[in-house]
Amino acid sequence: MEPVTDVSTMPARSITAALLAPVPAVDRPVLARTVSQLQAELASLAAVAQTSGARRVTDHTIRTTYDQHDAGPETTPFSWSARTARRTLGLTAVRSLLRGEVRTPADGVRAALAQAIRSARDPQWPATTLDRWITGLSAAGRAAVHAEAVTWATRFWCALDWPALPTEPVIGRDHWWDSPHSSLLSIRSRAEVRFETTDTAGDPTSVHLALLGGTRRPSIRAELSVVALVECLRSQASWPAGRIIGWWPDSGHFVTVDVDAAALTAGMVAIRRAVTPLATVSVPQEAQKRAAA
């Protein structure tokens, strides 16, 4: 696996250059065989889920497993807050900006909040839990949500040279891989930007950008490798993901993982560790060596 690139002194706009940098060609047959082998490992994890309960593996699951491995998995239930709502609202705002429907991130967030309230109050519109939560807030509460989402959307919008992207990007569409062996095992690939491109051999591939929060953490290699694995599991073997970038907009740091067989193996190690937190020794030694290479 190519070393993770850690850039700490470049301005935030350099993320566009990282997205557009040539994607190294990989041995596609080797990658396809790796995916097939990891599918067999995932089948065994599905059996674990059948006996121990549902496993929905996300970046948060991976992070919690690595940071608090001895304490066990995170059990705090999810709830909406200004912090947890900012990404959903911010993504809606950026989509509106790209379509030319609004002029500023603040306008986009304001429109997203208005739509959420309409959806919750009008039975003809499908309402989400976020819509209903926003509608029940006081004016002060909505102002706090608006401020958080505008900050998030502004950082995202101003950090990229959008016209420079080679194709129209997909904004914020998270992908799930559901095990065909058990409905209890699902793994999420989260990204704020995805677009199609070609690698240095001219073969089709894709690039993915994930916005990160909090402090820089040792689990980031594992989190991005899981994104790579899910994307390759979902796509045809001839068109795998080529590059995964994780970016901290607060500081301008970013890390880049170019996808190859070792990166996918690292993702498998992370998933197994998350699904069977008390049995990480069951990960084959050969897989651990490939992941650490």
N, C-alpha and C positions, 0 to 999 in steps of 0.2 A: 504494500500500500504506500502511495506517495505520502511523504511527511505532511502533516497539517501545517498550512501556511498561517502564520500569526503576524498580522500587520498592525502595529500599535501607534505609528506616528503619522500615517497618511490621513488627509482630510476625509470626511464622510463620503464625499462625492466619488472617491476612488473606488467605492463599491461597484459602480457601473463598469469600471475597467476590469475588475475582478470577474464580474458576470460575463463580460465579453471576451475575456482571455481565451486563447485556443484550448479546447478540451482535448486532452491526450487520448489517442486511440487505444483501445484495449483489445485483447484477444477475445472476440465474441464467443467462440465455441467454449473456451475455458469459463467465461462468465456464465454461459448458459448451463454448463455442468455444475458449477457452484450453486446456482439458483436451485437446480434440481436436487442436489444433495441437501441443501438447507430446507427445502420443502419437506424432505423426509424427517429432519429434526423437528420441524414445526408440527408435524403429525404426532410425534411423541409428546410434544408439549400440549397438544390438544387433549391427549389422554389425561394429562395432569389436571387440566382445567375441568375435565369431566368429573373428577373425583374431589377436587378442592374448591370448586366454585368458579364463577366467571372471572376472566382476566381481560380487561380492556387496557392495553399497554399504550401509553402516550409518552411524550417527552417528559411530562411531570413524573410519570411512573419511573422512568429510567433515572431521572435526576434524584428522586427520593431514594431509590434503591442504592445508588452509588454514594450519596451523601450521608444516608442514615441506614446503612446496610444492617448493622447489628440491632437497630431498633425496630426492624420490620417495616412493611409497606405502610404508606400513608393511608389513614382511615378517615380523615376529616372530610365530611361531605361537601360537595361543591355548592357554592351559593353566589348569587349575583352581587356585585359591588361595583363601584366606579372603576376599580382596577380590573376586575374580570370582564367588564363590559366594554372597555375601551378598544380592544382589538376588533370586535365585531362591528362596532359603530365606526371605527376608524377605517376599516376595510371598505365599508359601504360608502364612506365619504370619498375615498380615493377612487373607487369605481366611478362615482358621479363626476369627479374631476376629469378622469380620462375620457368619459363620454361627453364632456363639455356641458354638463347640466348645471354645474355650479362653478364659481370662480375661485373660491378659497376653501381650505379644509374646514374652517369654522362654519361656512355655509353648508358644506356637505354633512357635517355632524348634525347641524340643526335640522336639516331635511331628514336625516336618518331617525332622529328622535321623534319628529312629527309623524313620520310613517309608522313608527312603532306604536304610537298612541292611537293612530287611526286603526291599525290592525287589531289592537286590543279592544277598541270600542265598537267597531263595526263587525257584526257577525258574518258579513260577506267576505271579510278578509281572513286568511289563516293567521292566527296569532301564536307566537312563540312564548316560552316562559320569560324571555328577556323583554318582549313587548309588554307583557302583563306587569312585570316588575317595574319597568320604567313608568308605566301609567299610574302605578300606585305611589310613586314618589311625590314628595312635596316639591314646591318650586326650588327651594334651596338644594334639595337632593338632586334634582335634574341639572341644576347649574354645576354641581360638583361632577356629575357624570359627563356633562358637556365639556368641562375644562380638561378632564383626563383624556377624553377621546380626541379633542382638538390637538393636544400636545402630541399624542401618539401619531395621529394622522399627519400632522405638520412635519414631524421628523421623517416619517416614511416618504411623504411626497417630495420634500426638498432634497432628499439624499440621492435620488436617482435622476439620470438624464433619460427620461422616458422615451423621447423620440429616437434615441440611439439604439434601443433594443431592436433586434433584427425582425422579430415578429410580434404580433399583438400578445401581450402577456396575459396569463390567467392570474387574477388577483385573489389570493386568500381562499382557494378551494382546497380544503383538507381532504386527504384521501384515507380510506380505511381498507385494510386487507382483512377479510373475514375468513377464518379457517374453514376449508371445505369438510374437515373432519369433525368439527365441533362448533356449534353456534356460541359457545362460551368463550372462545378465544378470538379477539380482534386486536389489530395493531394499527396505530394511526401514524400517518405521515403528514406533518404540518409544515406548510410553507406559505409565505405571503406573496411571492412572485414565482411563477413557472413560465418558461418559454422554450420553444423548440429551436434547435440549432443543429450543427453538424460537428463531428469531431475532426481531428487532423487527418483522418483517413477518408473524410467525406461522408461518413455514415451518420444517419440521423440519431440524435440524442436530445437530451433536455438538461436545462440548468434550473436550479431551485434555490431560492433565497428565503431563509427563515430569520425573522427578527427575534432577538433574544433580550431577555430582561434579567435583572438581578446582577450579581457579581459574576466575574469570569470563573468558571468552575471546571474541575478536572473531568467531569462526566460529558463534556461537550462533544468529544470525539465519538463517544458511544451514542449520544442523541442523534448526531448527524448521520452516523452509520445506519441507525435504525430507519431514518428517512430514506436512505439509499436503498436498503433492502426492501422496504415496502413498495417503493416505486418500481423496482425490478420485478418483484413478485406480481405486480399488477399489469406490467407492460409485457409485450411480446419480447422474447429473448433477443430478437434482432434489433430492438430499440430500447435499450436500458437507459436509466438516468446516467448522466455523465459527470455532473458536478453538483455538490451540495455546499452552500455557503451559509454560515451562521454569522449574524451581524448584531453587535450591541450598539444601537443608535445613540445611547446615552454617552458613550465614550468614543465611538468611531472605530473600535476594534472589530476585526472580523477574522474568522477562520475558514479555510477552504479544504474540502475533502473531495478529491477526484475519485470517482467510483471505479473500483476494480474488485477482483475476487477477495482480496484481503479485507477491503472495507466492508463487503457484505458479510464476511465471516465475523468481523468485529460487531456488526449489528446483531448477528445471531447470538453471540456470546452475551450481549447486553439484554436481549429479549429473554434468553434462558435464565439469566440472573434475576430478572424482574419477575418472571412467572414462577420460578422455584427458588425463592430467596434463601432457603435453608439448605439447598443442595447444589450450590454452584460448582462443587467439585465434580459434578457429573458432566460438566462441559469437557469434551475430549481434549486431551493435552495438545494434540496436533492443531485443533481449532484455536486454542489459546495462543499457541506459538504464532500462527498465521496472523491473528488479530494484533499481536504485539509487535509484529515485524515492521 
